[in-house]
């Protein structure tokens, strides 16, 4: 399962800690973490996943892989700038939005438009004609965000294994 973690490139320590817990929980469940590959929420999530032995893919805005944070397993230089947000949303089975600014909001929008499940953790709240959060799920903790992401994806792909590999 490919789970995107989206959020600001610069964030306070508290938000970084939430992102690290999300990344670690994704890796423990055997998921692939996809992020924008830079700092802030992206680096916190990548650090948590790397610590747990997970695979981390960074979809970078620039043209050089070395721009990615040191916790990435795979750094994909796109040269797309902010347009890479659509690539991130498309590459994932679900997205977890943590805090974030307008870039995060665009990734939320792309994800929802593409029919992906988006889970919010202390991020934007959306109101539309469909009501509050317009298809987003809201989590109260990093662990709940990851649980919701895996649960929702497994509903749409019933044969997908959603638990961590046995050791």
C-alpha positions in Angstrom: 0.0 0.0 0.0 1.4 3.4 -0.9 0.5 6.1 1.6 1.3 9.7 0.9 2.2 12.0 3.8 1.7 15.6 2.9 2.4 18.8 4.9 4.5 21.9 5.1 8.3 22.0 4.3 8.8 23.9 7.5 7.0 23.0 10.7 7.2 23.3 14.5 8.7 20.5 16.5 5.3 19.2 17.7 4.1 18.8 14.1 7.4 17.1 13.2 6.8 14.6 16.0 3.3 13.8 14.7 4.8 13.3 11.2 7.5 11.0 12.5 4.9 8.9 14.3 2.8 8.6 11.1 5.9 7.6 9.1 6.8 4.9 11.7 3.3 3.5 11.8 3.2 3.3 8.0 6.4 1.4 7.9 5.4 -1.0 10.7 2.3 -1.9 8.7 4.5 -2.6 5.6 3.3 0.4 3.6 5.4 2.5 1.2 5.6 6.1 2.3 5.4 8.7 -0.5 6.1 12.3 0.2 7.5 15.5 -1.3 11.0 14.6 -0.2 12.0 17.9 1.4 12.0 19.1 5.0 9.4 19.7 7.7 6.5 17.2 7.7 8.0 15.3 4.8 11.4 14.8 6.6 9.7 13.9 9.9 7.6 11.2 8.3 10.6 9.9 6.3 12.7 9.7 9.4 10.0 7.7 11.3 9.6 5.3 8.4 13.3 4.9 7.9 13.8 4.2 11.6 11.3 1.3 11.3 12.9 -0.1 8.1 10.3 1.2 5.8 10.6 2.2 2.1 10.3 6.0 1.6 9.8 7.6 -1.9 10.4 11.3 -2.2 8.9 13.1 -5.2 11.1 16.2 -5.5 10.1 19.5 -7.1 13.6 20.2 -8.4 15.9 18.6 -11.0 18.4 17.1 -8.6 18.0 14.0 -6.3 20.5 15.5 -3.8 17.8 18.1 -2.8 15.9 15.3 -1.0 16.2 14.8 2.7 18.6 12.1 4.0 15.9 9.7 5.1 14.6 8.9 1.6 15.1 5.4 0.1 14.3 6.7 -3.4 14.5 10.3 -4.5 12.7 11.1 -7.8 13.7 14.5 -9.2 10.9 15.8 -11.3 11.7 19.3 -12.3 7.9 20.0 -11.9 8.0 22.5 -9.0 4.6 22.6 -7.2 3.1 20.6 -10.1 4.7 17.5 -8.5 1.8 17.7 -6.0 -0.4 16.0 -8.6 2.2 13.3 -9.0 2.2 12.6 -5.3 -1.6 12.4 -5.1 -1.7 10.1 -8.1 1.0 7.8 -6.9 -0.7 7.1 -3.5 -3.6 4.8 -2.5 -4.4 7.3 0.3 -3.0 10.5 1.7 -2.5 11.7 5.2 -2.4 15.5 5.5 -0.6 16.8 8.6 -0.9 20.5 9.3 0.3 22.3 6.2 -0.1 25.4 4.0 -1.4 26.0 0.5 0.8 23.3 -1.1 -0.8 20.8 1.3 -4.3 22.1 0.4 -3.5 21.6 -3.3 -2.5 18.0 -2.6 -5.7 17.4 -0.6 -7.7 18.8 -3.6 -5.8 16.6 -6.1 -6.3 13.6 -3.9 -10.0 14.1 -3.5 -10.4 14.9 -7.2 -8.6 11.6 -8.1 -10.9 9.7 -5.8 -8.2 9.0 -3.2 -9.0 8.8 0.5 -7.6 11.8 2.4 -7.1 11.7 6.2 -6.5 14.9 8.0 -4.5 15.3 11.1 -4.5 18.9 12.4 -4.9 20.2 8.8 -7.3 22.1 6.6 -11.0 21.6 7.2 -13.1 21.8 4.0 -16.7 22.8 3.5 -18.5 22.3 0.3 -22.0 21.5 -0.9 -21.2 18.0 0.3 -20.8 19.2 3.8 -17.9 19.6 6.3 -14.7 18.0 5.2 -16.1 17.1 1.8 -15.0 13.5 1.8 -12.0 13.8 4.1 -11.7 11.8 7.2 -10.4 13.5 10.4 -8.0 11.7 12.7 -7.2 12.5 16.3 -3.8 10.9 16.4 -1.0 9.7 14.1 -1.8 6.1 14.8 -5.5 6.6 14.0 -4.6 8.4 10.8 -2.6 5.4 9.6 -5.3 3.0 10.7 -7.9 4.9 8.8 -5.8 5.1 5.7 -5.1 1.3 5.7 -8.8 0.5 6.5 -10.2 2.7 3.8 -7.8 1.5 1.1 -8.5 -2.2 2.1 -12.2 -1.5 1.6 -11.6 -0.5 -2.0 -9.0 -3.3 -2.6 -10.3 -6.2 -0.4 -7.5 -8.6 -1.4 -4.8 -6.1 -0.2 -3.0 -7.2 2.9 -3.2 -4.4 5.5 -1.3 -5.8 8.4 2.4 -5.8 9.1 4.4 -8.8 7.8 4.8 -11.5 10.4 8.3 -12.2 11.6 
